[in-house]
Amino acid sequence: MFINLKISRRILSLGGIFFLLLVGLLFQHWMVRSSSTVSKPMEQINTDQKVMALTINVDWGEEYIPAILDALDKGQARATFFVTGRWAKKNPELLKQIASRGHEIENHGYSHPHPDHLSVGANQEEIKKTESIIQGIIGRKTHFYAPPYGEKGASGLKAAGLLGYQTILWTLDTVDWRAESTPEIIAQRIINPAMRFGIKPKKNGAIVLMHPKLNTVKALPVILNQLTREGFAFQTLDALITFDQIGDTTSR
């Protein structure tokens, strides 16, 4: 009887510890999801003006950056480069060159992890570490955050919001990282985007996602030439947001 009572107390004690841990995890999850700092990511600007933002996410591919910069110069386009902290740390001179040629440099986290797999605190460290490195190299603080893999779970969004960052996704994706993405396919995804959810994406106010790939280098002049002929201008994100609420868009 004494032994059974001792075992029962131990089971109850372990059960109580497990219950408290479960309550704590559920409370933390509720706090993350319910927090007012979790803002919706920006995917497109509401405008009827022919203006777009090219965003280039960089964690590798530095060998293609000079050619991308030359293509942007030739097309009189400005872009926003979202770089990881580890990439910036390894390529400070290239980062300075991007900035000196009139492009915007923003935050892509430090080590390109999956934000949805990290805590709020760990995501904040990824952003803050990158911010410090970039500011130390070019003397400017980042304020936009492009989450790796385009993940938009509550943990990453809350981390960005608490640090005063606007999370950026995209309207049009080149999907240039895929092996089957030829320069022609990449260009057409932006020049003549396919229907999404039964709606033709609008190019006005669009945010375009790219990466430093060889086929992207080849596709970029085609994109810039064709869309310039259509009357489009290519701005940094800071410039693009000034067009917000000018006209409307069908983007969802």
Legacy VTK file of the C-alpha trace (Angstrom):
# vtk DataFile Version 3.0
C-alpha trace
ASCII
DATASET POLYDATA
POINTS 252 float
0.000 0.000 0.000
2.819 2.394 0.908
4.687 1.560 -2.287
1.557 2.125 -4.414
0.944 5.471 -2.723
4.560 6.515 -3.356
4.282 5.559 -7.047
0.964 7.404 -7.360
2.481 10.582 -5.906
5.393 10.349 -8.323
3.018 9.913 -11.265
0.942 12.852 -10.083
4.073 14.969 -9.696
5.308 14.131 -13.191
1.824 14.721 -14.572
1.715 18.123 -12.909
5.079 19.127 -14.361
3.983 18.007 -17.833
0.717 19.935 -17.486
2.523 23.133 -16.489
4.932 22.802 -19.407
2.037 22.269 -21.798
0.190 25.300 -20.438
3.351 27.387 -20.801
3.874 26.350 -24.408
0.232 27.000 -25.278
0.374 30.413 -23.595
3.548 31.349 -25.510
1.938 30.212 -28.773
-1.195 32.252 -27.990
0.874 35.320 -27.143
2.764 35.107 -30.442
-0.409 34.687 -32.501
-2.481 37.284 -30.668
0.141 40.005 -30.405
-0.680 43.259 -32.165
2.934 43.437 -33.370
2.254 40.655 -35.902
1.571 42.720 -39.010
0.693 41.506 -42.469
3.666 41.207 -44.861
3.830 43.650 -47.756
3.367 41.915 -51.113
2.340 44.782 -53.406
1.711 48.514 -53.327
-1.754 49.844 -54.173
-1.230 52.179 -57.119
-2.340 52.781 -60.678
1.117 54.095 -61.572
3.485 52.033 -63.727
6.141 51.444 -61.098
7.696 48.230 -59.778
10.350 47.154 -57.276
12.960 44.532 -58.115
14.149 42.725 -54.989
17.188 40.460 -55.052
17.694 38.041 -52.164
21.382 37.312 -51.620
22.999 34.556 -49.567
25.219 33.266 -52.406
25.920 34.090 -56.060
28.272 37.011 -55.490
29.987 36.197 -58.792
26.839 37.397 -60.607
26.341 40.642 -58.670
28.609 42.830 -60.871
26.736 41.784 -64.035
23.398 42.434 -62.317
24.576 45.901 -61.306
25.667 46.620 -64.884
22.285 45.501 -66.246
20.459 47.694 -63.721
22.621 50.690 -64.637
22.009 50.162 -68.340
18.261 49.857 -67.750
18.244 52.930 -65.463
16.709 50.793 -62.746
17.122 50.825 -58.981
16.710 47.650 -56.952
16.550 46.484 -53.346
19.080 43.847 -52.280
18.087 41.734 -49.281
21.348 40.252 -48.004
22.125 37.844 -45.190
24.493 38.968 -42.475
26.946 36.161 -43.154
27.084 37.136 -46.846
27.609 40.815 -46.029
30.375 39.905 -43.589
32.208 37.932 -46.303
31.614 40.500 -49.075
31.921 44.002 -47.540
33.429 45.640 -50.625
30.711 44.258 -52.883
28.087 45.470 -50.413
29.621 48.956 -50.554
29.547 48.825 -54.344
25.846 47.933 -54.388
25.074 50.875 -52.116
27.330 53.316 -53.969
25.527 52.577 -57.233
22.220 53.782 -55.811
20.578 50.575 -54.686
18.878 49.825 -51.392
20.302 47.218 -49.009
17.974 45.482 -46.591
17.794 42.575 -44.131
17.514 38.860 -45.025
18.451 37.469 -41.600
21.936 36.273 -40.697
22.252 32.564 -41.528
19.242 31.913 -43.811
17.360 29.629 -41.383
13.678 28.692 -41.542
12.048 31.506 -39.489
8.996 29.330 -38.776
11.280 26.875 -36.941
12.755 29.529 -34.644
11.477 31.308 -31.554
10.684 35.016 -31.612
13.921 35.732 -29.775
16.035 33.673 -32.173
14.471 35.449 -35.157
15.194 38.797 -33.543
18.847 37.830 -33.121
19.040 36.890 -36.824
17.697 40.312 -37.802
19.677 42.368 -35.266
22.987 40.661 -36.071
22.529 41.381 -39.776
21.457 44.954 -39.095
24.635 45.559 -37.099
26.900 44.106 -39.793
25.279 46.073 -42.628
25.284 49.309 -40.653
28.951 48.787 -39.820
29.824 48.420 -43.506
27.667 51.041 -45.253
26.621 53.244 -42.323
22.887 52.753 -42.876
20.327 50.902 -40.765
18.035 48.369 -42.411
14.259 48.588 -41.899
12.764 46.035 -44.316
12.991 42.287 -43.673
12.628 39.543 -46.282
12.202 36.241 -44.430
14.201 33.338 -45.870
12.083 30.905 -47.906
9.272 33.449 -47.841
8.031 32.013 -44.551
5.404 34.147 -42.841
4.624 32.386 -39.572
3.762 34.371 -36.460
7.206 33.954 -34.860
9.121 35.670 -37.655
6.490 38.351 -38.208
6.375 39.211 -34.521
10.171 39.354 -34.288
10.321 41.783 -37.211
7.470 43.885 -35.862
8.979 44.208 -32.394
12.169 45.507 -33.988
10.277 48.054 -36.095
10.701 46.183 -39.386
8.222 45.795 -42.224
8.225 42.244 -43.578
8.444 42.049 -47.377
7.300 39.202 -49.619
6.509 39.536 -53.334
3.874 39.889 -56.035
5.781 38.204 -58.864
8.323 35.422 -58.348
10.899 34.633 -61.022
11.499 31.209 -59.395
14.959 31.620 -60.913
16.576 29.175 -58.486
14.969 26.194 -60.234
17.112 24.335 -62.768
14.345 24.455 -65.394
14.024 28.255 -65.160
15.573 29.395 -68.439
16.153 33.111 -69.131
13.068 33.102 -71.363
10.862 31.542 -68.682
12.173 33.924 -66.011
11.468 36.945 -68.206
7.940 35.829 -69.089
7.043 35.296 -65.436
7.469 39.044 -64.973
6.553 40.464 -68.376
3.417 38.354 -68.761
2.631 36.831 -65.348
0.357 33.801 -65.204
-3.050 33.772 -63.529
-3.044 33.189 -59.765
-6.185 32.054 -57.964
-8.191 33.042 -61.020
-6.770 36.583 -61.078
-4.209 38.108 -63.416
-1.573 39.735 -61.162
-1.196 43.448 -61.735
2.261 44.725 -62.516
1.509 48.210 -61.177
3.077 48.427 -57.723
4.456 44.897 -57.994
7.342 43.561 -55.924
9.496 41.171 -57.969
11.623 38.448 -56.377
14.987 37.480 -57.910
18.274 35.827 -56.932
21.834 36.212 -58.266
21.816 33.409 -60.858
23.345 33.220 -64.335
19.937 32.887 -66.011
18.695 35.877 -64.031
21.604 37.928 -65.389
20.534 36.908 -68.907
16.823 37.567 -68.279
17.193 40.940 -66.552
17.926 43.056 -69.677
14.922 41.494 -71.435
12.663 42.318 -68.482
13.936 45.866 -68.171
13.785 46.605 -71.913
10.276 45.236 -72.436
8.699 46.774 -69.357
10.415 50.117 -69.943
8.794 50.150 -73.387
5.479 49.576 -71.613
6.148 52.677 -69.527
7.317 51.067 -66.277
9.934 52.519 -63.939
11.919 50.445 -61.441
12.328 51.883 -57.958
13.702 50.820 -54.577
11.170 49.725 -51.984
11.601 53.012 -50.112
10.588 54.851 -53.285
7.833 52.378 -54.206
5.940 52.810 -50.945
5.519 56.519 -51.657
3.065 55.448 -54.387
0.864 53.604 -51.879
-2.886 54.275 -52.179
-2.495 55.973 -55.577
-5.180 54.091 -57.487
-6.073 50.488 -56.658
-4.999 46.924 -57.325
-6.569 43.483 -57.537
-3.701 41.928 -55.574
-4.809 39.686 -52.712
LINES 1 253
252 0 1 2 3 4 5 6 7 8 9 10 11 12 13 14 15 16 17 18 19 20 21 22 23 24 25 26 27 28 29 30 31 32 33 34 35 36 37 38 39 40 41 42 43 44 45 46 47 48 49 50 51 52 53 54 55 56 57 58 59 60 61 62 63 64 65 66 67 68 69 70 71 72 73 74 75 76 77 78 79 80 81 82 83 84 85 86 87 88 89 90 91 92 93 94 95 96 97 98 99 100 101 102 103 104 105 106 107 108 109 110 111 112 113 114 115 116 117 118 119 120 121 122 123 124 125 126 127 128 129 130 131 132 133 134 135 136 137 138 139 140 141 142 143 144 145 146 147 148 149 150 151 152 153 154 155 156 157 158 159 160 161 162 163 164 165 166 167 168 169 170 171 172 173 174 175 176 177 178 179 180 181 182 183 184 185 186 187 188 189 190 191 192 193 194 195 196 197 198 199 200 201 202 203 204 205 206 207 208 209 210 211 212 213 214 215 216 217 218 219 220 221 222 223 224 225 226 227 228 229 230 231 232 233 234 235 236 237 238 239 240 241 242 243 244 245 246 247 248 249 250 251
